[in-house]
Amino acid sequence: MARSNNRKLVPEAKEGLDKFKMEAASEVGVNLKKGYNGDLTSRENGSVGGQMVKKMVESYENDLK
């Protein structure tokens, strides 16, 4: 049986991460639901993750200024 390494290092951050994910999904036009989203394509899921990374990089760059 495979074990998952998909665990939060800071469990208290889960709510904030979920909100961030929903915001990123709405920005790229992907309709995420709370809970199971297995009906989404890899492209849709990737666009959400890509948008999240883009926003994190922008935030970091702004903090450097």
matplotlib code that plots the C-alpha trace (Angstrom):
import matplotlib.pyplot as plt

x = [0.0, 1.5, 1.8, 1.1, 3.6, 0.9, 0.7, 0.7, 3.7, 1.6, -2.0, -3.3, -2.6, -5.1, -8.0, -5.8, -4.4, -7.8, -9.0, -5.9, -6.5, -10.2, -9.1, -6.5, -9.0, -11.5, -8.9, -8.1, -11.8, -11.7, -14.8, -13.4, -15.7, -15.1, -14.1, -13.7, -12.5, -11.6, -13.6, -11.2, -8.6, -4.9, -4.7, -7.3, -5.6, -2.2, -3.5, -4.7, -1.3, 0.5, -1.6, -0.8, 2.9, 2.7, 1.0, 3.5, 6.4, 4.8, 4.3, 7.9, 9.2, 7.0, 8.4, 11.9, 11.2]
y = [0.0, 3.4, 6.1, 9.7, 12.5, 15.0, 16.5, 20.0, 21.2, 23.8, 22.3, 25.7, 27.1, 24.7, 27.2, 30.0, 27.7, 26.5, 30.1, 31.0, 28.0, 29.0, 32.6, 31.3, 29.0, 31.8, 34.0, 31.3, 30.3, 26.9, 25.9, 24.3, 22.8, 22.1, 18.5, 16.1, 17.7, 14.5, 15.5, 18.3, 17.8, 17.9, 21.1, 22.8, 21.6, 22.7, 26.1, 26.6, 25.5, 27.6, 30.7, 30.0, 29.9, 33.0, 34.9, 33.6, 34.8, 38.2, 38.6, 37.6, 40.1, 42.9, 42.1, 42.5, 46.1]
z = [0.0, -1.0, 1.6, 0.8, 1.5, 0.8, 4.3, 5.5, 7.5, 9.2, 9.5, 10.7, 7.2, 5.4, 5.4, 4.0, 1.3, 0.3, 0.0, -2.1, -4.3, -4.9, -5.8, -8.2, -9.8, -10.3, -11.9, -14.6, -15.1, -13.4, -11.4, -8.3, -5.7, -2.1, -1.8, -4.8, -8.1, -9.9, -12.9, -13.8, -16.5, -15.9, -17.9, -15.6, -12.5, -13.8, -14.7, -11.1, -9.7, -12.2, -11.2, -7.5, -8.2, -10.3, -7.5, -4.9, -7.1, -7.6, -3.9, -3.1, -5.7, -4.3, -0.8, -2.1, -3.3]

ax = plt.figure().add_subplot(projection="3d")
ax.plot(x, y, z, "-o")
ax.set_aspect("equal")
plt.show()
